[in-house]
Amino acid sequence: MSISVLRTVDAWWVQQPSGAARIETTAETTAQLLADRAAVDAAAASEPTVPVESLDLVSPVTAPCRVVAQMTNYASHVKDSGMNPETVPLAFFRKASGSISGPTDDIVRPSHVALLDYEIEIGVVFGKPIPVGTTIDYAEIADYVAALVIANDVSARDVQLPKTQFYEAKSYPTFTPIGPKLVILEQGEFTKFENLRLILRVNGQVRQNSTVADMIYSPVQALRTLNAFQRLDPGDILLTGTPGGTALTAPAKPIELIGALLPPALKWKIFFKKQASNPRYLREGDIVELTIATDDGLLDLGVQRTSVRYQR
């Protein structure tokens, strides 16, 4: 069975049904923790010492690390974006690891941002180095993927769209909440990945609800392409895309065609004025809850619950 690891500022813990057992390790980073498997296994076999609810959890993925993300990788999200799932390319972008925050930390909207969006994603955490040129097939991927986590790829759409780049718009502090659990997979468990269901709620209302069956490019396909130019190391994370249901959707085709004829500054002014009335964008005080698990509960990445706060 998978092992659910939690992290606090000063310790690592294994979550069990009746509580949490401290891992006796000197590991300070996720990479070091994954390398100290004997300590993890010993904690999993020991008696819990504290209630999980008493722990002040932080992200189980430590920074600095590489945060790589797949673009438009669920058919429903591709359609929401006005594209064709059959022709959308396999593409990536990077996020600053300084954007990583904990599973209960506030999402802080910078004062210059107006359109704050959410994207639930499965994070794949690597446990072995993957040098450029490594051959990876379906039978071998489990040798490199050590764990899975919940991640929210928070996005400032009014920064992202006019600048036509992702890095700034998705890299502000607190824009990558991760956790609560680092779910370390046992041999053969990666096969359950394809059965995971992703659900995101805002103030209790379901906004995103889909399974991995909606995914276009699998982690194996992603790694094969990524590995041609990007080295990955233990503790690095790949965000595997988000389903449809984000606040941002593409305008209707007639409006898009008209917009293409306008000067860019005017086009974006009109577009953002329209988007400002969209109630789906995150507002101050909103509660964002994410869950990822198989429907049978045999693989469960936990519940992430954050609040939105405006920077003053």
ABEGO torsion letter per residue (X at the ends): XBBBBBBBAABBBBBBAAEBBBBBBABABAAAAAABAAAAAAAAABBBABBAAABBBBBABBOBBBBBBBBGABAAAAAAAGBBAAABBBBBBBBBAAABBBAABBBBBBAABABBBBBBBBBBBBABBBBBGBBBBAAAAAAABABBBBBBBBBBAAAAAAAGBAAAAAABBGABBBOABBBBBBBGAAAAAAABBBBBBBGGBBABBBBAAABABBAAAAAAAAAAABBBBBGBBBBAEBBBGBABBBBBAAAAAAAAABBAAAAAAAAAAAAAABAABBBBGBBBBBBBBBAAGABBAEBBBBBBBBBX
